[in-house]
Amino acid sequence: MLSAQSLFQEILDTDDSFQLFCSIAASGETQGGWENGRIAALVPQSMRDLAPKIIRHGADEDKHGRLFNALLKKRNLEPVPVPPETDYTMLLEKAGIGLAHDKLRRDEPLTEEDIVVYLSHSRVTEQRAADQMDMLVKYFGDHPDVGKAIHMISGDEDNHLAYCHEELLRLAAEGHGRAIQRVLRESALAEIRVYRDVSIAVMSHMGRLLHWPKAKSAALTAGIHGMYAYERFGGWHRMVSLRMPERRGALDGPPSPVPAI
């Protein structure tokens, strides 16, 4: 029977698939660290109070990249190139979601509207990340090799999501509410398409590495399309709602150190 737990167990148990999984994850987290670092450096003067939190966000993402690379090293594996069709971050940028990398590479201050776009985009993508990590903790939180790393990353993603909620609500109260809702909706609808396409691409590569029969690969692809249909019909709304989190000031202070794994 196909299940998320059985699929990830297969991926974890085989070096080639584990290598690709960790390489994709490490690349995405490292890219997120760079993006947050650049945004923190370019925050407009009127929002400089956000800079330490954005720096902390980026430091967490960098840490996650190091954790995934450490998991590879633990199994005497090296990172492998990430297939372009599995590069979630790059494909979101190509879809026009978030802040363009060419803008972040320039040494020109961002605008308040840019920060609204950044936080709204982050609220959507951090929801996806938090949901994925919740699933991994549920099934593999006690795994001897990856459990400790999964718990740490999951806690960080929950903090990132809380931070996005809190800051977006504060900005909405300051008059940015309409822009926030518009960008949240655009980001969510684009994200679910990208996530569908990336999921299909990742499963295709995993199927090749794990020698899945065509029927299994077809069933997984159908399941991914079914999830997209659910999210497109109304499931995306969970990615755009805003509520004050229980964790206030979730990104205050320094990041936690990388644990020995």
Accessible surface in RSA format (square Angstrom, percent):
REM  Atomic radii and reference values for relative SASA: ProtOr
REM  Chains: A
REM  Algorithm: Lee & Richards
REM  Probe-radius: 1.40
REM  Slices: 20
REM RES _ NUM      All-atoms   Total-Side   Main-Chain    Non-polar    All polar
REM                ABS   REL    ABS   REL    ABS   REL    ABS   REL    ABS   REL
RES MET A   1   223.30 115.6 146.93  97.2  76.37 181.8 125.38 106.6  97.93 129.7
RES LEU A   2    68.76  38.3  50.70  36.3  18.06  45.4  50.85  35.7  17.91  48.2
RES SER A   3    47.69  40.3  37.15  49.6  10.54  24.3  38.98  83.0   8.71  12.2
RES ALA A   4    42.15  38.8  30.23  46.7  11.92  27.1  33.16  46.7   8.99  23.8
RES GLN A   5    80.99  45.3  80.88  59.1   0.11   0.3  11.86  25.3  69.13  52.4
RES SER A   6    42.64  36.0  36.02  48.1   6.62  15.2  39.32  83.7   3.32   4.6
RES LEU A   7    20.81  11.6  20.81  14.9   0.00   0.0  20.81  14.6   0.00   0.0
RES PHE A   8    39.96  20.0  39.96  24.7   0.00   0.0  39.96  24.2   0.00   0.0
RES GLN A   9    64.13  35.9  64.13  46.9   0.00   0.0  32.62  69.4  31.51  23.9
RES GLU A  10    54.29  31.2  50.26  38.0   4.03   9.6  33.78  65.3  20.51  16.7
RES ILE A  11     2.65   1.5   2.65   2.0   0.00   0.0   2.65   1.9   0.00   0.0
RES LEU A  12    10.53   5.9   8.33   6.0   2.20   5.5   8.33   5.8   2.20   5.9
RES ASP A  13    96.52  67.6  63.51  63.2  33.01  78.1  27.85  65.5  68.67  68.5
RES THR A  14    49.44  35.2  46.38  47.0   3.06   7.3  32.16  43.2  17.29  26.1
RES ASP A  15    69.88  49.0  65.73  65.4   4.15   9.8  17.75  41.8  52.13  52.0
RES ASP A  16    77.37  54.2  73.98  73.6   3.39   8.0   7.51  17.7  69.86  69.7
RES SER A  17     0.00   0.0   0.00   0.0   0.00   0.0   0.00   0.0   0.00   0.0
RES PHE A  18     1.73   0.9   1.73   1.1   0.00   0.0   1.73   1.0   0.00   0.0
RES GLN A  19    31.66  17.7  31.66  23.1   0.00   0.0   0.21   0.4  31.45  23.9
RES LEU A  20    10.51   5.9  10.51   7.5   0.00   0.0  10.51   7.4   0.00   0.0
RES PHE A  21    42.96  21.5  41.71  25.8   1.24   3.2  42.39  25.7   0.57   1.6
RES CYS A  22     0.22   0.2   0.22   0.2   0.00   0.0   0.00   0.0   0.22   0.2
RES SER A  23     3.94   3.3   0.86   1.2   3.08   7.1   1.78   3.8   2.16   3.0
RES ILE A  24    31.21  17.8  28.01  20.9   3.20   7.7  28.01  20.2   3.20   8.7
RES ALA A  25    23.17  21.3  12.05  18.6  11.11  25.3  22.45  31.6   0.72   1.9
RES ALA A  26     5.44   5.0   5.21   8.0   0.23   0.5   5.44   7.7   0.00   0.0
RES SER A  27    45.08  38.1  33.70  45.0  11.38  26.2  19.36  41.2  25.72  36.0
RES GLY A  28    27.49  33.9   0.00   N/A  27.49  33.9  21.50  59.0   5.99  13.4
RES GLU A  29    27.72  15.9  25.60  19.4   2.12   5.1   6.76  13.1  20.96  17.1
RES THR A  30    70.22  49.9  69.73  70.7   0.49   1.2  59.48  79.9  10.74  16.2
RES GLN A  31    57.02  31.9  53.24  38.9   3.78   9.0  12.26  26.1  44.76  34.0
RES GLY A  32    12.73  15.7   0.00   N/A  12.73  15.7  12.73  34.9   0.00   0.0
RES GLY A  33     4.23   5.2   0.00   N/A   4.23   5.2   0.21   0.6   4.02   9.0
RES TRP A  34    88.26  35.4  78.06  37.8  10.20  24.0  66.72  35.6  21.54  34.9
RES GLU A  35    29.57  17.0  29.57  22.4   0.00   0.0   5.21  10.1  24.36  19.9
RES ASN A  36     9.56   6.6   9.56   9.2   0.00   0.0   0.00   0.0   9.56   9.2
RES GLY A  37    36.21  44.7   0.00   N/A  36.21  44.7  28.95  79.5   7.26  16.3
RES ARG A  38    53.56  22.5  53.29  27.2   0.27   0.6  20.73  28.3  32.83  19.9
RES ILE A  39     6.87   3.9   6.87   5.1   0.00   0.0   6.87   4.9   0.00   0.0
RES ALA A  40     3.60   3.3   2.34   3.6   1.26   2.9   2.60   3.7   1.00   2.6
RES ALA A  41    63.96  58.8  30.48  47.0  33.48  76.2  40.79  57.4  23.17  61.4
RES LEU A  42    12.98   7.2  10.65   7.6   2.33   5.8  12.98   9.1   0.00   0.0
RES VAL A  43     7.05   4.6   0.00   0.0   7.05  17.0   0.00   0.0   7.05  19.1
RES PRO A  44    14.77  10.8  13.67  12.5   1.10   4.0  14.77  12.2   0.00   0.0
RES GLN A  45   152.38  85.2 135.02  98.7  17.35  41.3  63.57 135.3  88.81  67.4
RES SER A  46    78.44  66.3  36.84  49.2  41.60  95.8  46.93  99.9  31.51  44.1
RES MET A  47    10.51   5.4  10.27   6.8   0.24   0.6  10.51   8.9   0.00   0.0
RES ARG A  48    89.41  37.5  82.36  42.0   7.05  16.8  27.91  38.1  61.50  37.3
RES ASP A  49    95.62  67.0  73.21  72.9  22.41  53.0  51.49 121.2  44.13  44.0
RES LEU A  50     0.43   0.2   0.36   0.3   0.08   0.2   0.43   0.3   0.00   0.0
RES ALA A  51     5.80   5.3   5.80   8.9   0.00   0.0   5.80   8.2   0.00   0.0
RES PRO A  52    85.12  62.0  77.16  70.3   7.95  28.9  79.82  65.9   5.30  32.9
RES LYS A  53    45.00  22.0  45.00  27.6   0.00   0.0  18.39  16.6  26.61  28.3
RES ILE A  54     0.00   0.0   0.00   0.0   0.00   0.0   0.00   0.0   0.00   0.0
RES ILE A  55   101.33  57.7  98.20  73.2   3.13   7.5  99.50  71.7   1.83   5.0
RES ARG A  56    22.22   9.3  20.35  10.4   1.87   4.5   5.27   7.2  16.96  10.3
RES HIS A  57     1.83   1.0   1.83   1.3   0.00   0.0   1.83   1.9   0.00   0.0
RES GLY A  58     2.89   3.6   0.00   N/A   2.89   3.6   2.89   7.9   0.00   0.0
RES ALA A  59    32.65  30.0  23.82  36.8   8.83  20.1  28.40  40.0   4.25  11.3
RES ASP A  60     0.00   0.0   0.00   0.0   0.00   0.0   0.00   0.0   0.00   0.0
RES GLU A  61    14.02   8.1  14.02  10.6   0.00   0.0   1.23   2.4  12.79  10.4
RES ASP A  62    54.04  37.9  51.44  51.2   2.60   6.1  12.52  29.5  41.52  41.4
RES LYS A  63     2.72   1.3   2.72   1.7   0.00   0.0   2.71   2.4   0.01   0.0
RES HIS A  64     0.00   0.0   0.00   0.0   0.00   0.0   0.00   0.0   0.00   0.0
RES GLY A  65     0.85   1.0   0.00   N/A   0.85   1.0   0.85   2.3   0.00   0.0
RES ARG A  66   130.20  54.7 124.30  63.4   5.90  14.0  67.72  92.6  62.48  37.9
RES LEU A  67     0.02   0.0   0.02   0.0   0.00   0.0   0.02   0.0   0.00   0.0
RES PHE A  68    15.29   7.7  15.29   9.5   0.00   0.0  15.29   9.3   0.00   0.0
RES ASN A  69    58.05  40.0  53.61  51.8   4.44  10.7  20.88  50.3  37.16  35.9
RES ALA A  70    34.19  31.4  26.30  40.6   7.89  17.9  30.81  43.4   3.38   8.9
RES LEU A  71     6.86   3.8   5.77   4.1   1.09   2.7   5.78   4.1   1.08   2.9
RES LEU A  72     0.50   0.3   0.50   0.4   0.00   0.0   0.50   0.4   0.00   0.0
RES LYS A  73   163.27  79.7 156.22  95.9   7.05  16.8 100.74  90.7  62.53  66.6
RES LYS A  74    94.36  46.0  61.72  37.9  32.65  77.7  61.46  55.3  32.90  35.0
RES ARG A  75    57.85  24.3  42.59  21.7  15.26  36.3  30.21  41.3  27.63  16.7
RES ASN A  76   141.28  97.4 109.00 105.3  32.27  77.7  34.53  83.1 106.75 103.2
RES LEU A  77    27.92  15.5  21.42  15.3   6.50  16.3  23.21  16.3   4.71  12.7
RES GLU A  78   129.93  74.6 128.40  97.1   1.53   3.6  55.91 108.1  74.03  60.4
RES PRO A  79    75.25  54.8  56.58  51.6  18.67  67.9  56.79  46.9  18.46 114.7
RES VAL A  80    47.19  31.0  39.61  35.9   7.57  18.2  41.96  36.5   5.22  14.2
RES PRO A  81   123.13  89.7 104.29  95.1  18.84  68.5 116.21  95.9   6.92  43.0
RES VAL A  82    36.78  24.2  15.50  14.0  21.28  51.3  15.56  13.5  21.21  57.5
RES PRO A  83    23.12  16.8  17.01  15.5   6.10  22.2  22.83  18.8   0.29   1.8
RES PRO A  84    89.16  65.0  85.84  78.2   3.33  12.1  89.15  73.6   0.02   0.1
RES GLU A  85    79.88  45.9  73.42  55.5   6.46  15.4  46.37  89.7  33.50  27.4
RES THR A  86     0.25   0.2   0.00   0.0   0.25   0.6   0.00   0.0   0.25   0.4
RES ASP A  87    36.75  25.7  33.66  33.5   3.09   7.3   4.16   9.8  32.59  32.5
RES TYR A  88    53.01  24.7  50.76  28.9   2.25   5.9  50.73  38.1   2.28   2.8
RES THR A  89    24.77  17.6  21.93  22.2   2.84   6.8  12.35  16.6  12.42  18.8
RES MET A  90    54.45  28.2  52.82  35.0   1.63   3.9  24.13  20.5  30.32  40.2
RES LEU A  91    41.58  23.2  39.41  28.2   2.17   5.5  39.41  27.7   2.17   5.9
RES LEU A  92     5.23   2.9   5.23   3.7   0.00   0.0   5.23   3.7   0.00   0.0
RES GLU A  93    49.01  28.1  39.13  29.6   9.88  23.5  12.80  24.8  36.21  29.6
RES LYS A  94   155.44  75.8 116.35  71.4  39.09  93.1  79.58  71.6  75.87  80.8
RES ALA A  95    50.66  46.6  14.63  22.6  36.03  82.0  28.35  39.9  22.32  59.1
RES GLY A  96    61.37  75.7   0.00   N/A  61.37  75.7  34.95  95.9  26.42  59.2
RES ILE A  97    20.12  11.5  14.25  10.6   5.87  14.2  15.13  10.9   5.00  13.6
RES GLY A  98    18.22  22.5   0.00   N/A  18.22  22.5   1.97   5.4  16.25  36.4
RES LEU A  99    21.24  11.8   7.18   5.1  14.05  35.3   8.42   5.9  12.82  34.5
RES ALA A 100    44.31  40.7  38.56  59.5   5.75  13.1  40.21  56.6   4.09  10.8
RES HIS A 101    16.13   8.8  16.13  11.2   0.00   0.0   7.29   7.5   8.84  10.3
RES ASP A 102    85.09  59.6  80.51  80.1   4.58  10.8  37.53  88.3  47.55  47.4
RES LYS A 103    66.01  32.2  65.27  40.0   0.74   1.8  32.69  29.4  33.32  35.5
RES LEU A 104     1.43   0.8   1.43   1.0   0.00   0.0   1.43   1.0   0.00   0.0
RES ARG A 105   152.05  63.8 126.34  64.4  25.71  61.2  54.09  73.9  97.96  59.4
RES ARG A 106   102.89  43.2  96.69  49.3   6.20  14.8  50.99  69.7  51.90  31.5
RES ASP A 107   125.20  87.7  94.73  94.3  30.47  72.0  33.72  79.4  91.48  91.2
RES GLU A 108    99.44  57.1  97.15  73.5   2.29   5.5  36.77  71.1  62.67  51.2
RES PRO A 109   106.23  77.4  88.98  81.1  17.25  62.7  89.70  74.1  16.53 102.7
RES LEU A 110     5.16   2.9   1.19   0.9   3.98  10.0   1.32   0.9   3.84  10.3
RES THR A 111    67.86  48.3  63.67  64.5   4.19  10.0  64.73  86.9   3.13   4.7
RES GLU A 112    59.21  34.0  56.89  43.0   2.32   5.5  14.67  28.4  44.54  36.4
RES GLU A 113   108.47  62.3 107.09  81.0   1.38   3.3  58.89 113.9  49.58  40.5
RES ASP A 114    14.94  10.5  14.94  14.9   0.00   0.0   0.00   0.0  14.94  14.9
RES ILE A 115     0.00   0.0   0.00   0.0   0.00   0.0   0.00   0.0   0.00   0.0
RES VAL A 116     2.37   1.6   2.37   2.1   0.00   0.0   2.37   2.1   0.00   0.0
RES VAL A 117    36.59  24.1  36.59  33.1   0.00   0.0  36.59  31.8   0.00   0.0
RES TYR A 118     8.20   3.8   6.80   3.9   1.41   3.7   8.20   6.2   0.00   0.0
RES LEU A 119     0.00   0.0   0.00   0.0   0.00   0.0   0.00   0.0   0.00   0.0
RES SER A 120     0.00   0.0   0.00   0.0   0.00   0.0   0.00   0.0   0.00   0.0
RES HIS A 121    30.99  16.9  30.99  21.5   0.00   0.0  23.46  24.2   7.52   8.8
RES SER A 122     7.72   6.5   7.20   9.6   0.52   1.2   1.15   2.5   6.56   9.2
RES ARG A 123     0.07   0.0   0.07   0.0   0.00   0.0   0.00   0.0   0.07   0.0
RES VAL A 124     0.53   0.4   0.53   0.5   0.00   0.0   0.53   0.5   0.00   0.0
RES THR A 125    21.67  15.4  18.38  18.6   3.29   7.8  11.53  15.5  10.14  15.3
RES GLU A 126    11.55   6.6  11.54   8.7   0.01   0.0   0.66   1.3  10.90   8.9
RES GLN A 127    21.71  12.1  21.71  15.9   0.00   0.0   0.12   0.3  21.59  16.4
RES ARG A 128    15.54   6.5  15.54   7.9   0.00   0.0   6.26   8.6   9.29   5.6
RES ALA A 129    24.53  22.6  21.64  33.4   2.89   6.6  24.38  34.3   0.15   0.4
RES ALA A 130     3.77   3.5   3.29   5.1   0.48   1.1   3.71   5.2   0.06   0.1
RES ASP A 131    50.16  35.1  41.64  41.4   8.53  20.2  24.93  58.7  25.23  25.2
RES GLN A 132    69.97  39.1  67.46  49.3   2.51   6.0  18.95  40.3  51.03  38.7
RES MET A 133    14.53   7.5  14.53   9.6   0.00   0.0   2.11   1.8  12.42  16.4
RES ASP A 134    74.64  52.3  67.58  67.3   7.06  16.7  26.91  63.3  47.72  47.6
RES MET A 135    48.19  25.0  43.33  28.7   4.86  11.6  47.80  40.6   0.40   0.5
RES LEU A 136    15.34   8.5  15.34  11.0   0.00   0.0  15.34  10.8   0.00   0.0
RES VAL A 137    39.40  25.9  33.86  30.7   5.54  13.3  33.86  29.4   5.54  15.0
RES LYS A 138   155.04  75.6 119.21  73.1  35.82  85.3  80.69  72.6  74.35  79.2
RES TYR A 139    70.67  33.0  50.44  28.7  20.23  52.6  19.42  14.6  51.24  63.2
RES PHE A 140     5.42   2.7   3.83   2.4   1.59   4.1   5.42   3.3   0.00   0.0
RES GLY A 141    11.52  14.2   0.00   N/A  11.52  14.2   3.16   8.7   8.37  18.7
RES ASP A 142   145.01 101.6 115.82 115.3  29.19  69.0  43.50 102.4 101.51 101.2
RES HIS A 143    40.40  22.1  28.85  20.1  11.55  29.5  22.99  23.7  17.41  20.3
RES PRO A 144   117.98  86.0  85.48  77.9  32.50 118.1  96.25  79.5  21.73 135.0
RES ASP A 145    51.62  36.2  48.76  48.5   2.86   6.8   3.57   8.4  48.04  47.9
RES VAL A 146     4.51   3.0   4.51   4.1   0.00   0.0   4.51   3.9   0.00   0.0
RES GLY A 147     2.07   2.6   0.00   N/A   2.07   2.6   1.91   5.2   0.16   0.4
RES LYS A 148   124.56  60.8 110.82  68.0  13.74  32.7  72.90  65.6  51.66  55.0
RES ALA A 149     0.59   0.5   0.50   0.8   0.09   0.2   0.50   0.7   0.09   0.2
RES ILE A 150    13.20   7.5  13.20   9.8   0.00   0.0  13.20   9.5   0.00   0.0
RES HIS A 151    92.51  50.6  83.24  57.9   9.26  23.7  56.89  58.6  35.62  41.4
RES MET A 152    43.96  22.8  31.32  20.7  12.64  30.1  41.76  35.5   2.20   2.9
RES ILE A 153     1.98   1.1   1.98   1.5   0.00   0.0   1.98   1.4   0.00   0.0
RES SER A 154    10.09   8.5   9.97  13.3   0.12   0.3   2.86   6.1   7.23  10.1
RES GLY A 155    26.61  32.8   0.00   N/A  26.61  32.8  25.94  71.2   0.67   1.5
RES ASP A 156     8.21   5.7   8.14   8.1   0.07   0.2   0.00   0.0   8.21   8.2
RES GLU A 157     3.86   2.2   3.86   2.9   0.00   0.0   0.00   0.0   3.86   3.2
RES ASP A 158    43.69  30.6  38.81  38.6   4.88  11.5  11.30  26.6  32.39  32.3
RES ASN A 159    25.31  17.5  25.31  24.5   0.00   0.0   0.00   0.0  25.31  24.5
RES HIS A 160     0.00   0.0   0.00   0.0   0.00   0.0   0.00   0.0   0.00   0.0
RES LEU A 161    19.32  10.8  19.32  13.8   0.00   0.0  19.32  13.6   0.00   0.0
RES ALA A 162     8.31   7.6   5.14   7.9   3.16   7.2   7.70  10.8   0.61   1.6
RES TYR A 163     3.63   1.7   2.08   1.2   1.55   4.0   3.63   2.7   0.00   0.0
RES CYS A 164     0.00   0.0   0.00   0.0   0.00   0.0   0.00   0.0   0.00   0.0
RES HIS A 165     4.43   2.4   4.43   3.1   0.00   0.0   4.40   4.5   0.02   0.0
RES GLU A 166    29.35  16.9  29.01  21.9   0.34   0.8   6.46  12.5  22.89  18.7
RES GLU A 167     5.13   2.9   5.13   3.9   0.00   0.0   0.17   0.3   4.96   4.1
RES LEU A 168     0.00   0.0   0.00   0.0   0.00   0.0   0.00   0.0   0.00   0.0
RES LEU A 169    47.03  26.2  41.53  29.7   5.51  13.8  41.95  29.5   5.08  13.7
RES ARG A 170    83.06  34.9  75.24  38.4   7.82  18.6  64.04  87.5  19.02  11.5
RES LEU A 171     0.63   0.4   0.63   0.5   0.00   0.0   0.63   0.4   0.00   0.0
RES ALA A 172    34.09  31.3  21.20  32.7  12.89  29.3  21.53  30.3  12.56  33.3
RES ALA A 173    93.58  86.0  48.75  75.2  44.82 102.0  61.49  86.6  32.09  85.0
RES GLU A 174   106.44  61.1  70.16  53.1  36.27  86.4  42.00  81.2  64.44  52.6
RES GLY A 175    68.85  84.9   0.00   N/A  68.85  84.9  35.95  98.6  32.91  73.7
RES HIS A 176    31.97  17.5  29.80  20.7   2.17   5.6  15.35  15.8  16.63  19.3
RES GLY A 177    23.58  29.1   0.00   N/A  23.58  29.1  21.40  58.7   2.18   4.9
RES ARG A 178   224.23  94.1 211.19 107.7  13.04  31.0  86.86 118.7 137.37  83.3
RES ALA A 179    31.22  28.7  26.41  40.8   4.82  11.0  29.15  41.0   2.07   5.5
RES ILE A 180     0.72   0.4   0.72   0.5   0.00   0.0   0.72   0.5   0.00   0.0
RES GLN A 181    92.54  51.7  88.83  64.9   3.71   8.8  46.33  98.6  46.21  35.0
RES ARG A 182   132.38  55.6 123.25  62.8   9.13  21.7  63.98  87.4  68.40  41.5
RES VAL A 183     9.77   6.4   9.77   8.8   0.00   0.0   9.77   8.5   0.00   0.0
RES LEU A 184     0.00   0.0   0.00   0.0   0.00   0.0   0.00   0.0   0.00   0.0
RES ARG A 185   123.46  51.8 123.41  62.9   0.05   0.1  39.08  53.4  84.38  51.1
RES GLU A 186    87.21  50.1  79.25  60.0   7.96  19.0  37.78  73.1  49.43  40.4
RES SER A 187     1.74   1.5   1.71   2.3   0.04   0.1   0.17   0.4   1.58   2.2
RES ALA A 188     0.00   0.0   0.00   0.0   0.00   0.0   0.00   0.0   0.00   0.0
RES LEU A 189    18.67  10.4  18.67  13.4   0.00   0.0  18.67  13.1   0.00   0.0
RES ALA A 190     4.23   3.9   3.65   5.6   0.58   1.3   3.71   5.2   0.53   1.4
RES GLU A 191     0.53   0.3   0.53   0.4   0.00   0.0   0.53   1.0   0.00   0.0
RES ILE A 192     0.92   0.5   0.00   0.0   0.92   2.2   0.00   0.0   0.92   2.5
RES ARG A 193   102.29  42.9 102.29  52.1   0.00   0.0  31.49  43.0  70.80  42.9
RES VAL A 194    13.14   8.6  12.35  11.2   0.79   1.9  13.14  11.4   0.00   0.0
RES TYR A 195    51.61  24.1  51.61  29.4   0.00   0.0  24.47  18.4  27.13  33.4
RES ARG A 196    50.80  21.3  49.30  25.1   1.50   3.6   4.02   5.5  46.78  28.3
RES ASP A 197    67.48  47.3  61.45  61.2   6.03  14.3  22.66  53.3  44.82  44.7
RES VAL A 198    13.10   8.6  13.10  11.9   0.00   0.0  13.10  11.4   0.00   0.0
RES SER A 199    18.86  15.9  13.83  18.5   5.03  11.6  13.82  29.4   5.04   7.1
RES ILE A 200    44.86  25.5  43.40  32.3   1.47   3.5  43.55  31.4   1.31   3.6
RES ALA A 201    13.51  12.4   7.54  11.6   5.98  13.6  13.34  18.8   0.17   0.5
RES VAL A 202    23.19  15.3  23.19  21.0   0.00   0.0  23.19  20.2   0.00   0.0
RES MET A 203    33.84  17.5  32.59  21.6   1.25   3.0  30.49  25.9   3.35   4.4
RES SER A 204    72.51  61.3  56.96  76.0  15.55  35.8  28.27  60.2  44.25  62.0
RES HIS A 205    31.83  17.4  31.55  21.9   0.28   0.7  26.48  27.3   5.35   6.2
RES MET A 206     0.15   0.1   0.15   0.1   0.00   0.0   0.15   0.1   0.00   0.0
RES GLY A 207     6.76   8.3   0.00   N/A   6.76   8.3   4.39  12.0   2.37   5.3
RES ARG A 208   149.67  62.8 132.81  67.7  16.86  40.1  79.14 108.2  70.53  42.7
RES LEU A 209    39.04  21.7  27.52  19.7  11.52  29.0  30.46  21.4   8.58  23.1
RES LEU A 210    27.36  15.2   8.21   5.9  19.16  48.2  10.90   7.7  16.46  44.3
RES HIS A 211   157.12  85.9 130.63  90.8  26.49  67.8  95.30  98.2  61.82  71.9
RES TRP A 212    23.53   9.4   4.50   2.2  19.03  44.7   4.54   2.4  18.99  30.8
RES PRO A 213    84.92  61.9  73.67  67.2  11.25  40.9  84.92  70.1   0.00   0.0
RES LYS A 214   188.56  92.0 178.71 109.6   9.85  23.5 124.56 112.1  64.00  68.2
RES ALA A 215    79.64  73.2  63.33  97.7  16.31  37.1  71.84 101.2   7.80  20.7
RES LYS A 216    42.93  20.9  36.96  22.7   5.96  14.2  23.05  20.7  19.88  21.2
RES SER A 217    37.38  31.6  34.85  46.5   2.53   5.8  29.16  62.1   8.22  11.5
RES ALA A 218    62.46  57.4  49.99  77.1  12.47  28.4  57.84  81.5   4.62  12.2
RES ALA A 219    48.22  44.3  32.45  50.1  15.77  35.9  40.34  56.8   7.88  20.9
RES LEU A 220    17.78   9.9  15.71  11.2   2.07   5.2  17.57  12.3   0.21   0.6
RES THR A 221    45.09  32.1  45.09  45.7   0.00   0.0  28.32  38.0  16.77  25.4
RES ALA A 222    62.64  57.6  49.99  77.2  12.64  28.8  55.18  77.7   7.46  19.8
RES GLY A 223    45.24  55.8   0.00   N/A  45.24  55.8  37.06 101.7   8.17  18.3
RES ILE A 224    29.02  16.5  25.05  18.7   3.97   9.6  27.64  19.9   1.38   3.8
RES HIS A 225    85.15  46.5  81.55  56.7   3.61   9.2  56.81  58.5  28.35  33.0
RES GLY A 226    40.87  50.4   0.00   N/A  40.87  50.4  33.71  92.5   7.15  16.0
RES MET A 227   100.70  52.1  96.10  63.6   4.60  11.0  93.13  79.2   7.57  10.0
RES TYR A 228    38.08  17.8  36.16  20.6   1.92   5.0  25.68  19.3  12.39  15.3
RES ALA A 229    58.25  53.6  50.02  77.2   8.23  18.7  54.65  77.0   3.60   9.5
RES TYR A 230   133.65  62.4 125.80  71.6   7.85  20.4  94.33  70.9  39.31  48.5
RES GLU A 231     3.96   2.3   3.96   3.0   0.00   0.0   0.00   0.0   3.96   3.2
RES ARG A 232   106.74  44.8 103.87  52.9   2.88   6.8  25.53  34.9  81.22  49.2
RES PHE A 233   188.09  94.1 160.14  99.2  27.95  72.7 167.74 101.7  20.35  58.3
RES GLY A 234    24.08  29.7   0.00   N/A  24.08  29.7  16.21  44.5   7.87  17.6
RES GLY A 235     7.04   8.7   0.00   N/A   7.04   8.7   5.51  15.1   1.53   3.4
RES TRP A 236    20.85   8.4  20.85  10.1   0.00   0.0  17.65   9.4   3.20   5.2
RES HIS A 237    97.61  53.3  94.98  66.0   2.63   6.7  64.86  66.8  32.75  38.1
RES ARG A 238    83.28  35.0  69.91  35.6  13.37  31.8  63.88  87.3  19.40  11.8
RES MET A 239     0.00   0.0   0.00   0.0   0.00   0.0   0.00   0.0   0.00   0.0
RES VAL A 240    17.19  11.3  16.32  14.8   0.86   2.1  16.32  14.2   0.86   2.3
RES SER A 241    54.94  46.4  45.94  61.3   9.00  20.7  46.52  99.1   8.42  11.8
RES LEU A 242    38.64  21.5   9.42   6.7  29.22  73.5   9.47   6.7  29.17  78.5
RES ARG A 243   150.40  63.1 144.94  73.9   5.46  13.0  66.90  91.4  83.50  50.6
RES MET A 244    90.67  47.0  65.55  43.4  25.13  59.8  65.55  55.7  25.13  33.3
RES PRO A 245    20.21  14.7   9.13   8.3  11.08  40.3  15.73  13.0   4.48  27.8
RES GLU A 246   178.20 102.3 142.32 107.7  35.88  85.4  64.97 125.7 113.23  92.5
RES ARG A 247   110.54  46.4 102.20  52.1   8.34  19.9  44.74  61.1  65.80  39.9
RES ARG A 248   147.04  61.7 120.67  61.5  26.37  62.8  42.70  58.4 104.35  63.2
RES GLY A 249    22.00  27.1   0.00   N/A  22.00  27.1  11.66  32.0  10.34  23.1
RES ALA A 250    15.98  14.7   0.00   0.0  15.98  36.3   8.07  11.4   7.91  20.9
RES LEU A 251     3.40   1.9   0.08   0.1   3.32   8.4   0.08   0.1   3.32   8.9
RES ASP A 252    88.30  61.9  69.04  68.7  19.26  45.6  34.50  81.2  53.80  53.7
RES GLY A 253    47.90  59.1   0.00   N/A  47.90  59.1  30.18  82.8  17.73  39.7
RES PRO A 254   116.96  85.2  98.92  90.2  18.04  65.6 105.06  86.7  11.90  73.9
RES PRO A 255    51.12  37.3  38.74  35.3  12.38  45.0  38.74  32.0  12.38  77.0
RES SER A 256    44.96  38.0  35.34  47.2   9.62  22.2  37.48  79.8   7.49  10.5
RES PRO A 257   111.44  81.2  99.36  90.6  12.08  43.9 110.46  91.2   0.98   6.1
RES VAL A 258    54.99  36.2  31.01  28.1  23.98  57.8  31.01  26.9  23.98  65.0
RES PRO A 259    31.48  22.9  17.57  16.0  13.91  50.6  27.67  22.8   3.81  23.7
RES ALA A 260    90.72  83.4  68.78 106.1  21.94  49.9  79.43 111.9  11.29  29.9
RES ILE A 261    44.70  25.4   8.81   6.6  35.88  86.5  35.55  25.6   9.15  24.8
END  Absolute sums over single chains surface
CHAIN  1 A    12476.8      10187.6       2289.2       7337.9       5139.0
END  Absolute sums over all chains
TOTAL         12476.8      10187.6       2289.2       7337.9       5139.0
